[in-house]
Amino acid sequence: MPHVRRAEYPKVNSSYVLEYVEVIHRHHKRTPYAANTFPVEAYPWYCDDEALFYSGAPLPAQSANHSANTYWSVYTSSSNPLTPRGFNGTCQFPQITRGGLDDSWQHGKDLYGVYHDLLGFLPEKYDPNFVSFRVTNNVITSQVASMVTSGMFGGEAQQNLPLLIQPASIDSLEPAYTCLAASNNFSAYGIGSSEPGWTSHLKAASDLYANLDNISGVPPTDAGFHMSLDHYFDNLSARLCHAKPLPCNASNPSLCVARAMADEVFRLGQYEYSYLYRDAGPRTLDYSAGSYGIWVAELVQNLRDAMHATGADNRTSSGIRYRHNIAHDGSISRILSILQIEKMVWPGMGSEIVFELYKGKVDQKYYIRVLWGGQVLGSSSPALGALNMVPVEILVAYIDGLVGQRATKIPSLCSL
């Protein structure tokens, strides 16, 4: 997906100084989730061209007892009579694929090419006092982080590098915290609801569903595949992202998903995300503010800290000038919803939002710029408009109004 790159980066004029950057993006391409695979897949999926390391090590690293670099190697036993659901092969479902790892490395390199090479903002070498990386409790974001950091800082990142992570029950980045009011709101208009705005496209897709079910072997009663196009979207897009053929029926190889059918799934998936996060009206903002309000409040607090920087090097009170968050499509969608983006889409792999805080050299005031896909994000909110060098207090007041400073409104917004 488009992201900040030197070739397309819209550089701000020299009357402003970049003070702080916060990046959030979706993980890169992966195998589909196991729940999104078909009961029987007609061909295997191998991941022998990569290794996903799982290990622990004592700190400090100079400890006498050293850790081996161990990784998982998927196999099946001839003594195990059971067949795994979905794809045979050597992958986890999900896992970031070799292509996704390479894309992650390139993403990091592109960001470094702008914020170090072009702007001189990032340090040449990895410095934990200036830079931090954060992931969710889903391990695929850590798989991406290992490559992003290497793409940015090369060999310097191949040391022990911390990835910030919140407790699973209250993680604001994924998000994983409980917000019953937001969940109930979503259930009233979104997936699984009887809202005409939601059910109309599912009824219109009945012939498409029948054809897909006939090819895939998915029962028409499988709610996961039929409450939305999400499962079919993930299954088919993952294949095409990795140059794999669209599926055929495991028993009848002449019965296959045509590209036109896949494109129809993708169009309907785009409709779903646009409806769920923008087109269903004010409920979408209420839902996103409740379910993602803590993260945007954390973002605003980071901006506040950056504006109260001390010292000649303009470090923030925590010392961090660049924060990098690796998250999911639901994370990105909620932010776009909260910012009331003009045109909502289903965020693809690697989709990126960047918040840049600048200080005017003349007026000494602070301004915010928000980039979506590497270009200025346009909001349909009259309070925000094009988020291009907007006085930062406008965005701060907007977020505070929704969720309260330090998310103080969230407990009441989420209660029933």
C-alpha positions as CSV (number, residue, x, y, z in Angstrom):
1,M,0.0,0.0,0.0
2,P,1.2,3.6,-0.5
3,H,3.1,5.0,2.4
4,V,5.6,7.7,3.2
5,R,8.4,7.5,0.6
6,R,11.0,10.0,-0.5
7,A,9.9,10.1,-4.1
8,E,6.3,11.2,-3.3
9,Y,6.8,12.9,0.1
10,P,5.2,16.4,0.2
11,K,7.9,18.3,2.0
12,V,6.9,21.2,4.3
13,N,8.6,24.6,3.6
14,S,11.6,25.6,5.6
15,S,9.7,28.0,7.9
16,Y,8.7,25.0,10.0
17,V,10.7,22.6,12.1
18,L,9.6,19.0,12.6
19,E,9.4,18.2,16.3
20,Y,7.6,14.9,16.6
21,V,6.4,12.0,14.5
22,E,4.0,9.1,15.3
23,V,3.4,6.4,12.7
24,I,0.8,3.7,12.8
25,H,0.3,1.1,10.1
26,R,-1.2,-2.3,9.5
27,H,1.0,-5.3,9.4
28,H,2.2,-6.5,6.0
29,K,0.9,-9.4,4.0
30,R,0.3,-12.8,5.6
31,T,-1.3,-16.1,5.2
32,P,-5.0,-16.1,5.9
33,Y,-6.4,-16.8,9.4
34,A,-7.2,-20.5,9.9
35,A,-10.9,-19.6,10.4
36,N,-10.9,-18.0,6.9
37,T,-9.6,-21.1,5.1
38,F,-11.9,-23.6,3.3
39,P,-12.7,-27.0,4.9
40,V,-10.4,-28.6,2.3
41,E,-7.9,-26.6,0.3
42,A,-7.0,-27.9,-3.1
43,Y,-3.3,-27.0,-2.9
44,P,-0.7,-26.6,-0.1
45,W,1.0,-23.4,1.2
46,Y,4.7,-23.7,2.1
47,C,6.7,-21.2,4.2
48,D,10.1,-22.9,4.0
49,D,11.7,-19.6,2.8
50,E,11.5,-18.0,6.2
51,A,11.9,-18.7,9.9
52,L,9.8,-17.2,12.7
53,F,11.8,-17.2,15.9
54,Y,10.3,-17.8,19.3
55,S,12.8,-17.7,22.2
56,G,13.5,-16.1,25.5
57,A,16.8,-14.7,26.9
58,P,18.0,-13.4,30.2
59,L,18.8,-9.7,30.6
60,P,21.3,-8.2,30.7
61,A,22.4,-9.9,27.5
62,Q,25.9,-10.4,28.9
63,S,24.6,-13.0,31.3
64,A,26.6,-16.2,31.5
65,N,23.6,-18.3,30.2
66,H,23.0,-17.5,26.6
67,S,19.9,-18.2,24.6
68,A,19.7,-20.1,21.3
69,N,17.8,-18.6,18.4
70,T,15.0,-21.1,18.0
71,Y,12.2,-21.0,15.5
72,W,9.1,-23.0,14.7
73,S,9.1,-25.6,11.9
74,V,5.6,-26.8,11.0
75,Y,5.3,-30.5,10.2
76,T,2.7,-33.3,10.2
77,S,3.2,-36.7,11.6
78,S,2.5,-40.0,9.8
79,S,1.2,-41.3,13.1
80,N,-1.4,-38.5,13.4
81,P,-4.5,-39.6,11.5
82,L,-6.1,-36.1,11.6
83,T,-6.1,-33.6,8.8
84,P,-5.6,-29.9,9.6
85,R,-8.3,-27.6,8.4
86,G,-7.5,-25.7,5.3
87,F,-4.1,-25.6,3.8
88,N,-1.5,-28.4,4.1
89,G,2.1,-27.3,4.1
90,T,4.5,-25.6,6.4
91,C,2.9,-22.3,7.4
92,Q,1.0,-21.0,10.4
93,F,-2.4,-19.5,9.7
94,P,-1.8,-16.6,10.1
95,Q,1.9,-15.7,9.8
96,I,3.7,-13.0,8.0
97,T,5.0,-14.5,4.8
98,R,8.5,-14.1,3.2
99,G,7.0,-11.5,0.9
100,G,5.4,-9.7,3.9
101,L,8.7,-9.7,5.7
102,D,10.4,-8.2,2.7
103,D,7.7,-5.6,2.4
104,S,8.1,-4.8,6.1
105,W,11.9,-4.2,5.6
106,Q,11.2,-1.9,2.6
107,H,8.6,0.0,4.6
108,G,11.2,0.7,7.3
109,K,13.8,1.7,4.7
110,D,11.4,4.1,3.0
111,L,10.5,5.8,6.3
112,Y,14.2,6.1,7.2
113,G,14.8,7.6,3.7
114,V,12.4,10.4,4.5
115,Y,12.8,11.0,8.2
116,H,16.6,10.6,8.3
117,D,18.0,11.0,4.8
118,L,15.7,13.7,3.6
119,L,14.7,15.6,6.7
120,G,17.6,14.7,9.1
121,F,15.1,14.1,11.9
122,L,15.8,10.5,12.9
123,P,19.2,9.6,14.3
124,E,21.6,7.7,12.0
125,K,21.7,4.8,14.4
126,Y,19.0,3.2,16.6
127,D,18.7,5.1,19.8
128,P,16.1,3.9,22.3
129,N,16.1,7.4,23.9
130,F,14.7,8.9,20.6
131,V,12.8,6.1,19.0
132,S,10.2,3.5,20.2
133,F,8.3,0.7,18.6
134,R,5.0,-0.7,19.8
135,V,3.1,-3.9,18.8
136,T,-0.1,-5.6,19.7
137,N,-0.5,-9.0,21.5
138,N,-0.9,-10.6,18.1
139,V,2.5,-12.1,17.2
140,I,2.3,-11.1,13.5
141,T,2.9,-7.5,14.5
142,S,6.2,-8.5,16.2
143,Q,7.2,-10.4,13.0
144,V,6.7,-7.2,11.1
145,A,8.5,-5.1,13.7
146,S,11.7,-7.2,13.4
147,M,12.0,-6.4,9.7
148,V,10.8,-2.7,9.9
149,T,13.5,-1.9,12.5
150,S,16.2,-3.6,10.4
151,G,15.0,-1.7,7.3
152,M,15.3,1.5,9.2
153,F,18.5,1.0,11.2
154,G,20.3,-1.9,9.6
155,G,22.7,-3.8,11.7
156,E,22.2,-1.5,14.6
157,A,18.7,-2.9,15.0
158,Q,20.0,-6.5,15.1
159,Q,20.7,-6.0,18.8
160,N,18.2,-6.7,21.6
161,L,15.5,-4.2,20.8
162,P,12.4,-3.7,23.0
163,L,8.9,-3.7,21.5
164,L,6.4,-1.9,23.7
165,I,3.2,-3.9,24.4
166,Q,0.3,-3.4,26.7
167,P,-1.4,-6.1,28.7
168,A,-3.7,-8.1,26.5
169,S,-6.9,-7.2,28.4
170,I,-6.4,-3.5,28.1
171,D,-4.4,-3.1,24.9
172,S,-5.4,0.1,23.2
173,L,-3.5,-0.5,20.0
174,E,-5.2,-3.6,18.7
175,P,-7.7,-2.7,20.4
176,A,-8.5,-5.4,23.0
177,Y,-10.1,-3.5,25.9
178,T,-13.7,-4.1,26.6
179,C,-16.2,-1.4,25.6
180,L,-19.7,-2.9,25.9
181,A,-21.5,0.2,24.8
182,A,-19.5,0.5,21.6
183,S,-19.9,-3.3,21.0
184,N,-23.7,-3.0,21.4
185,N,-23.8,0.0,19.2
186,F,-21.9,-1.9,16.5
187,S,-24.1,-4.9,16.8
188,A,-27.2,-2.8,16.3
189,Y,-26.1,-1.5,12.8
190,G,-23.2,-3.7,11.7
191,I,-22.2,-7.3,11.3
192,G,-24.9,-9.6,12.4
193,S,-27.5,-6.9,12.6
194,S,-30.9,-6.7,10.8
195,E,-30.2,-3.0,9.8
196,P,-31.2,-2.7,6.1
197,G,-28.1,-0.7,5.4
198,W,-26.1,-3.8,6.3
199,T,-28.3,-6.7,5.2
200,S,-29.1,-5.3,1.7
201,H,-25.7,-6.0,0.2
202,L,-25.7,-9.5,1.7
203,K,-29.1,-10.2,0.1
204,A,-27.8,-8.8,-3.2
205,A,-24.8,-11.1,-3.0
206,S,-26.9,-14.3,-2.6
207,D,-26.0,-15.7,-6.0
208,L,-22.3,-14.9,-5.4
209,Y,-22.4,-16.6,-2.0
210,A,-24.1,-19.7,-3.6
211,N,-21.3,-20.0,-6.2
212,L,-18.5,-19.5,-3.7
213,D,-20.0,-22.0,-1.3
214,N,-20.3,-24.5,-4.0
215,I,-16.7,-24.1,-5.0
216,S,-15.2,-23.8,-1.5
217,G,-17.2,-26.5,0.3
218,V,-18.1,-23.9,3.0
219,P,-21.6,-24.8,4.4
220,P,-24.2,-22.1,3.8
221,T,-24.9,-22.3,7.6
222,D,-21.4,-21.2,8.4
223,A,-22.1,-17.8,10.1
224,G,-18.5,-16.7,10.0
225,F,-18.4,-16.8,6.2
226,H,-22.0,-15.4,5.7
227,M,-22.4,-12.5,8.2
228,S,-20.0,-10.5,6.1
229,L,-17.6,-10.9,3.2
230,D,-14.6,-10.8,5.5
231,H,-13.7,-14.5,5.4
232,Y,-14.0,-14.8,1.6
233,F,-12.1,-11.5,1.2
234,D,-9.2,-12.6,3.4
235,N,-9.0,-16.0,1.7
236,L,-9.0,-14.8,-1.8
237,S,-6.9,-11.6,-1.4
238,A,-4.2,-13.6,0.5
239,R,-3.9,-15.9,-2.5
240,L,-3.6,-13.0,-5.0
241,C,-1.2,-11.1,-2.8
242,H,1.2,-14.0,-3.1
243,A,0.6,-14.8,-6.8
244,K,-1.3,-18.0,-6.0
245,P,-4.1,-19.2,-8.2
246,L,-7.7,-18.6,-7.2
247,P,-9.2,-21.7,-5.7
248,C,-11.0,-24.6,-7.4
249,N,-13.3,-27.2,-5.9
250,A,-11.2,-29.9,-4.2
251,S,-13.3,-32.7,-5.9
252,N,-14.0,-31.0,-9.2
253,P,-10.9,-29.0,-10.5
254,S,-13.0,-27.5,-13.3
255,L,-15.2,-25.6,-10.9
256,C,-13.1,-22.5,-9.9
257,V,-13.4,-19.0,-8.6
258,A,-13.2,-16.6,-11.5
259,R,-11.4,-13.3,-11.2
260,A,-14.7,-11.5,-11.7
261,M,-16.1,-13.3,-8.7
262,A,-13.1,-12.4,-6.6
263,D,-13.4,-8.7,-7.7
264,E,-17.0,-8.7,-6.7
265,V,-16.0,-10.0,-3.2
266,F,-13.4,-7.2,-3.0
267,R,-15.9,-4.5,-4.1
268,L,-18.5,-5.7,-1.5
269,G,-15.7,-5.8,1.2
270,Q,-14.9,-2.2,0.4
271,Y,-18.6,-1.3,0.8
272,E,-18.7,-3.1,4.2
273,Y,-15.8,-1.1,5.6
274,S,-17.2,2.2,4.3
275,Y,-20.6,1.4,5.8
276,L,-19.2,0.1,9.1
277,Y,-16.8,3.0,9.7
278,R,-18.4,6.0,7.9
279,D,-21.6,5.5,5.9
280,A,-23.8,4.3,8.8
281,G,-23.8,7.8,10.1
282,P,-23.0,9.2,13.6
283,R,-23.1,5.7,15.1
284,T,-19.8,5.0,13.4
285,L,-18.1,7.8,15.2
286,D,-19.6,6.8,18.5
287,Y,-18.4,3.2,17.9
288,S,-14.9,4.1,16.9
289,A,-14.4,6.8,19.6
290,G,-15.5,4.2,22.3
291,S,-13.5,1.3,21.0
292,Y,-10.3,3.3,20.0
293,G,-10.6,6.3,22.2
294,I,-7.7,5.3,24.5
295,W,-5.2,5.1,21.7
296,V,-6.1,8.5,20.2
297,A,-5.9,9.9,23.7
298,E,-2.4,8.4,24.0
299,L,-1.5,10.0,20.7
300,V,-2.7,13.5,21.9
301,Q,-0.8,13.1,25.1
302,N,2.3,12.3,23.1
303,L,1.7,15.5,21.2
304,R,1.3,17.5,24.4
305,D,4.6,16.0,25.7
306,A,6.4,16.9,22.5
307,M,5.2,20.5,22.8
308,H,6.6,20.7,26.3
309,A,10.0,19.5,25.2
310,T,13.0,20.6,27.2
311,G,16.7,20.7,26.5
312,A,18.7,21.9,23.5
313,D,18.0,18.8,21.5
314,N,14.2,19.3,21.7
315,R,13.6,15.9,23.2
316,T,10.1,15.3,24.6
317,S,9.7,14.8,28.4
318,S,10.1,11.0,27.8
319,G,13.0,11.6,25.3
320,I,11.0,10.0,22.4
321,R,10.7,12.0,19.2
322,Y,9.5,9.1,17.0
323,R,6.9,6.5,17.9
324,H,6.1,3.6,15.6
325,N,3.0,1.4,16.1
326,I,2.3,-1.8,14.2
327,A,-1.3,-2.8,14.3
328,H,-4.3,-4.2,12.3
329,D,-6.9,-3.2,9.8
330,G,-9.4,-2.6,12.6
331,S,-7.0,-0.2,14.3
332,I,-6.5,1.8,11.1
333,S,-10.2,1.8,10.3
334,R,-11.1,3.2,13.7
335,I,-8.6,6.1,13.4
336,L,-9.9,6.9,9.9
337,S,-13.4,6.8,11.3
338,I,-12.5,9.1,14.2
339,L,-10.9,11.6,11.8
340,Q,-14.0,11.3,9.6
341,I,-12.0,10.6,6.5
342,E,-13.6,11.8,3.3
343,K,-13.4,8.4,1.5
344,M,-13.3,5.3,3.6
345,V,-11.6,2.1,2.3
346,W,-10.7,-1.3,3.7
347,P,-7.1,-0.6,4.8
348,G,-4.8,-2.9,2.9
349,M,-1.6,-4.6,4.2
350,G,0.9,-2.0,5.3
351,S,-1.7,0.9,5.2
352,E,-0.2,3.8,7.1
353,I,-1.2,7.0,8.9
354,V,1.5,9.4,10.0
355,F,1.1,12.3,12.5
356,E,3.7,15.0,12.1
357,L,4.1,17.8,14.6
358,Y,5.8,21.0,13.4
359,K,6.8,24.3,15.1
360,G,6.8,27.6,13.2
361,K,10.1,29.3,13.3
362,V,8.5,32.8,13.3
363,D,5.4,32.5,15.4
364,Q,6.7,29.6,17.6
365,K,3.3,27.9,17.3
366,Y,2.6,24.2,16.8
367,Y,1.0,22.7,13.7
368,I,-0.2,19.1,12.9
369,R,-0.1,17.4,9.6
370,V,-1.7,13.9,9.0
371,L,-0.6,11.7,6.1
372,W,-2.7,8.8,4.9
373,G,-0.9,6.7,2.3
374,G,1.8,9.2,2.2
375,Q,-0.4,12.2,1.3
376,V,-2.4,14.7,3.3
377,L,-5.5,13.2,4.9
378,G,-8.8,15.0,4.0
379,S,-11.6,14.9,6.7
380,S,-15.2,15.7,6.0
381,S,-15.5,17.1,9.5
382,P,-15.9,20.9,9.4
383,A,-13.7,21.0,12.5
384,L,-10.7,19.4,10.8
385,G,-10.9,19.6,7.0
386,A,-7.6,18.9,5.2
387,L,-5.2,18.0,8.0
388,N,-2.4,20.0,6.5
389,M,-0.5,22.2,8.9
390,V,-3.5,22.7,11.1
391,P,-3.0,24.4,14.4
392,V,-2.4,21.5,16.7
393,E,-4.9,22.7,19.3
394,I,-7.7,22.1,16.8
395,L,-7.0,18.3,16.6
396,V,-6.3,18.2,20.4
397,A,-9.6,19.9,21.2
398,Y,-11.4,17.6,18.8
399,I,-10.0,14.4,20.4
400,D,-10.4,15.7,23.9
401,G,-14.0,16.5,23.1
402,L,-14.7,12.9,22.0
403,V,-12.8,10.9,24.6
404,G,-11.5,13.4,27.2
405,Q,-7.9,14.2,28.1
406,R,-6.1,11.0,28.9
407,A,-9.3,9.2,27.9
408,T,-11.1,10.2,31.0
409,K,-14.5,9.9,29.2
410,I,-13.9,6.3,28.1
411,P,-15.1,4.5,31.3
412,S,-18.5,6.3,31.0
413,L,-18.7,6.0,27.3
414,C,-18.1,2.3,27.5
415,S,-20.5,1.6,30.4
416,L,-24.1,0.4,29.8
